[in-house]
């Protein structure tokens, strides 16, 4: 009984750790991509993050939403995935 309980706890810990690692990998892969856009520097990236709160929300935003924060050509570059 105790062995089964401890095994179940270990499975849950492992699942949580793997999930967290996958999320961190996804976030870090998104972080570096914006820097590949010509004209988008650190300050502009910070403005986007301050407004949208995450990289995923930046990539999901419309051109119109992005253009409220950055110039229209950069907003279009983000939506056209010119960072890849």
Secondary structure as GFF3:
##gff-version 3
##sequence-region A 1 84
A	DSSP	alpha_helix	2	31	.	.	.	ID=ss1
A	DSSP	three_ten_helix	34	36	.	.	.	ID=ss2
A	DSSP	alpha_helix	42	52	.	.	.	ID=ss3
A	DSSP	alpha_helix	55	60	.	.	.	ID=ss4
A	DSSP	alpha_helix	63	67	.	.	.	ID=ss5
A	DSSP	alpha_helix	72	79	.	.	.	ID=ss6
###
